[in-house]
Structure formats: structure tokens, C-alpha cells
């Protein structure tokens, strides 16, 4: 991730923290929808991250925590929606 992307994320997080509950909840629902829609992209990026972690000789336990499979996506979406409530 590039520095300018990190800066934009921090700025957006600050704005979201100050937003109304209705706006935050709408954002969280849209985020859940995007995660479901882009799960193939997310899984491909995660696969690459796991490969880099292995090449970097990261501890196997940490690699296991990093690894995401198709069964994990609905759990992520559920957690996002729980925050919304």
C-alpha cells in the first residue's frame, strides 16, 4: 500500500468517526456488500500475502492467522454487520 493511500484511509477514518450513526451504519452495510461482491479479489490478494509471509519465514502460527478461505468471508461480513447494530 502506498503512502498516499494510507493518508487517504486515515482521513476517511477521521470523517467516518465524526459521522452520524445513520451514516456509519450505511457505510458498514455498503462495506459488507463490497466484501461479498469482491470476495474473489480478496481471496486472491490474501493468497499472495500468504506466499510473501512464507517466503519471509513468518511463524507458521501467524501464517495460519493470516490465511483466509472462502468460508471466512461470510464471517467477516457478519462481523461488519454486528458492528452496525
N, C-alpha and C positions, 0 to 999 in steps of 0.2 A: 504494500500500500504506500502511496506516495504522500509526502508531507502535506501537500495542498489538500489531498483527500482527508487526511486526519484533521486538518484545520476546519474543513467544512463540516465534518462529523461533529466536532466539538461545538461549533457554532449552532448547528441544528439541535444538538442535545440541550444546549442552554435555552434555546427558544421553546423547545418542547416542554422543558421543566417549568416554564412560566405560562404555558398554555392552559386553557380551561380543561376541566375534566372531560368534557364532551369532545374537545379537540384531541386530547391524548387518547381517549378510547377509540375515536375514529382512526387515528394513526395506527394504533395497535391492531385493529381489525384489518386495516389495509396491509400492514406488515405481515400478518398471518396469511392473508390471501397471496401475497407475493412469495412467501416461503413455499406455500403449496404449489404455486404455478411454476416456480423456478427450482424445484427440488432436484431436477436432473443436473442443472448447473451447480447447485450447492454440493451435490454428491461428487461431481467431477472435481471441483475445487478442493474438496476435502480429501479425495484420493491423492491429489498432488501434494497436499500438505503432509499427509501421512508418509508419502515417499521421501519428502525432504526431511522429515523427522527421523526416519530410519537411516537415511544417509548421514545425518548429523549425529547418529548414535544416541538419540534420545532414549531415556529409560523405557523399557517395554511397557511399564505401567502407565506412563504418560502418553505413550502412543495409543494404548487402548482407550484412554480417556478422550483423546483427540479424534479417534476413528468414529465416523458416522455412517450409518447404513440407512436404507430406505425405511426401515421400521422406526428409526429415530426421528424422522421428520414430523410425523403426527404428534409425537411427544413435545417437540419444540413448539408446534402450533398450539397445542393445548396449554402449554406454559405461558405463551404470549397472551392467549385469551383469558387465562386465570388472572393475570396482572390487570387486565381490562376491567374485571368485575369490581 
